[in-house]
């Protein structure tokens, strides 16, 4: 009787498809997450908090509020990616916001202003950041479980 092929090993094509799905799903989740934050801002929820603060309170908001916002984003994106069968999720939820921050630091949204208004560009940037994070962390898929 012939030995059955090892199905735990991925072919190159199978791995490429899994990476492509990983990148696309992550990009979608990153964009959806930023759309949710934009909705919260434009609905006035975040705007009221920021506008009613003094400078000292604003600094406190940046020092405390930004890490809380990043934590909330990770807590939202992680389970969604997990449910969509993207494994492992931790590199994506850690690298995605960092890449988006780097894009802001290098003023990439200003260079892409021709693509649309600032909200459209930010949504595209968030999707790209999470997608690139998924691509960069694709080798983590090969680890033995």
Secondary structure as a PSIPRED ss2 file (coil, helix, strand):
# PSIPRED VFORMAT (PSIPRED V4.0)

   1 X C   1.000  0.000  0.000
   2 X C   1.000  0.000  0.000
   3 X C   1.000  0.000  0.000
   4 X C   1.000  0.000  0.000
   5 X C   1.000  0.000  0.000
   6 X C   1.000  0.000  0.000
   7 X C   1.000  0.000  0.000
   8 X C   1.000  0.000  0.000
   9 X C   1.000  0.000  0.000
  10 X C   1.000  0.000  0.000
  11 X C   1.000  0.000  0.000
  12 X H   0.000  1.000  0.000
  13 X H   0.000  1.000  0.000
  14 X H   0.000  1.000  0.000
  15 X H   0.000  1.000  0.000
  16 X H   0.000  1.000  0.000
  17 X H   0.000  1.000  0.000
  18 X H   0.000  1.000  0.000
  19 X H   0.000  1.000  0.000
  20 X H   0.000  1.000  0.000
  21 X H   0.000  1.000  0.000
  22 X H   0.000  1.000  0.000
  23 X H   0.000  1.000  0.000
  24 X H   0.000  1.000  0.000
  25 X H   0.000  1.000  0.000
  26 X H   0.000  1.000  0.000
  27 X H   0.000  1.000  0.000
  28 X H   0.000  1.000  0.000
  29 X H   0.000  1.000  0.000
  30 X H   0.000  1.000  0.000
  31 X H   0.000  1.000  0.000
  32 X H   0.000  1.000  0.000
  33 X H   0.000  1.000  0.000
  34 X H   0.000  1.000  0.000
  35 X H   0.000  1.000  0.000
  36 X H   0.000  1.000  0.000
  37 X H   0.000  1.000  0.000
  38 X H   0.000  1.000  0.000
  39 X H   0.000  1.000  0.000
  40 X H   0.000  1.000  0.000
  41 X H   0.000  1.000  0.000
  42 X H   0.000  1.000  0.000
  43 X C   1.000  0.000  0.000
  44 X C   1.000  0.000  0.000
  45 X H   0.000  1.000  0.000
  46 X H   0.000  1.000  0.000
  47 X H   0.000  1.000  0.000
  48 X H   0.000  1.000  0.000
  49 X H   0.000  1.000  0.000
  50 X H   0.000  1.000  0.000
  51 X H   0.000  1.000  0.000
  52 X C   1.000  0.000  0.000
  53 X C   1.000  0.000  0.000
  54 X C   1.000  0.000  0.000
  55 X H   0.000  1.000  0.000
  56 X H   0.000  1.000  0.000
  57 X H   0.000  1.000  0.000
  58 X H   0.000  1.000  0.000
  59 X H   0.000  1.000  0.000
  60 X H   0.000  1.000  0.000
  61 X H   0.000  1.000  0.000
  62 X H   0.000  1.000  0.000
  63 X H   0.000  1.000  0.000
  64 X H   0.000  1.000  0.000
  65 X H   0.000  1.000  0.000
  66 X H   0.000  1.000  0.000
  67 X H   0.000  1.000  0.000
  68 X H   0.000  1.000  0.000
  69 X H   0.000  1.000  0.000
  70 X H   0.000  1.000  0.000
  71 X H   0.000  1.000  0.000
  72 X H   0.000  1.000  0.000
  73 X H   0.000  1.000  0.000
  74 X H   0.000  1.000  0.000
  75 X H   0.000  1.000  0.000
  76 X H   0.000  1.000  0.000
  77 X H   0.000  1.000  0.000
  78 X H   0.000  1.000  0.000
  79 X H   0.000  1.000  0.000
  80 X H   0.000  1.000  0.000
  81 X H   0.000  1.000  0.000
  82 X H   0.000  1.000  0.000
  83 X H   0.000  1.000  0.000
  84 X C   1.000  0.000  0.000
  85 X C   1.000  0.000  0.000
  86 X C   1.000  0.000  0.000
  87 X C   1.000  0.000  0.000
  88 X C   1.000  0.000  0.000
  89 X C   1.000  0.000  0.000
  90 X H   0.000  1.000  0.000
  91 X H   0.000  1.000  0.000
  92 X H   0.000  1.000  0.000
  93 X H   0.000  1.000  0.000
  94 X H   0.000  1.000  0.000
  95 X H   0.000  1.000  0.000
  96 X H   0.000  1.000  0.000
  97 X H   0.000  1.000  0.000
  98 X H   0.000  1.000  0.000
  99 X H   0.000  1.000  0.000
 100 X H   0.000  1.000  0.000
 101 X H   0.000  1.000  0.000
 102 X H   0.000  1.000  0.000
 103 X H   0.000  1.000  0.000
 104 X H   0.000  1.000  0.000
 105 X H   0.000  1.000  0.000
 106 X C   1.000  0.000  0.000
 107 X C   1.000  0.000  0.000
 108 X H   0.000  1.000  0.000
 109 X H   0.000  1.000  0.000
 110 X H   0.000  1.000  0.000
 111 X H   0.000  1.000  0.000
 112 X C   1.000  0.000  0.000
 113 X H   0.000  1.000  0.000
 114 X H   0.000  1.000  0.000
 115 X H   0.000  1.000  0.000
 116 X C   1.000  0.000  0.000
 117 X C   1.000  0.000  0.000
 118 X H   0.000  1.000  0.000
 119 X H   0.000  1.000  0.000
 120 X H   0.000  1.000  0.000
 121 X H   0.000  1.000  0.000
 122 X H   0.000  1.000  0.000
 123 X H   0.000  1.000  0.000
 124 X H   0.000  1.000  0.000
 125 X H   0.000  1.000  0.000
 126 X H   0.000  1.000  0.000
 127 X H   0.000  1.000  0.000
 128 X H   0.000  1.000  0.000
 129 X H   0.000  1.000  0.000
 130 X H   0.000  1.000  0.000
 131 X H   0.000  1.000  0.000
 132 X H   0.000  1.000  0.000
 133 X H   0.000  1.000  0.000
 134 X H   0.000  1.000  0.000
 135 X H   0.000  1.000  0.000
 136 X H   0.000  1.000  0.000
 137 X C   1.000  0.000  0.000
 138 X H   0.000  1.000  0.000
 139 X H   0.000  1.000  0.000
 140 X H   0.000  1.000  0.000
 141 X H   0.000  1.000  0.000
 142 X H   0.000  1.000  0.000
 143 X C   1.000  0.000  0.000
 144 X C   1.000  0.000  0.000
 145 X C   1.000  0.000  0.000
